[in-house]
């Protein structure tokens, strides 16, 4: 007998999951390594230290720095 799968629910907001938890310092190091121009929008104002106690971005596109 062939089983058919049906959707049983939905997530109504952004949802991300990873294998390992990372902290702000680790994510800032990642951003400094790959996001000097942030062409892929890896930084969001939601990360900002003044809003959520997270990561601060300084500089301008092509010269961004994250702490």
Secondary structure, 3 states (H helix, E strand, C coil): CCCCCCCCCCCCCCCCCCCCCCCHHHHHHHHHHHCCCCCCCCCCHHHCHHHHCCCCEECCCCCCEEC
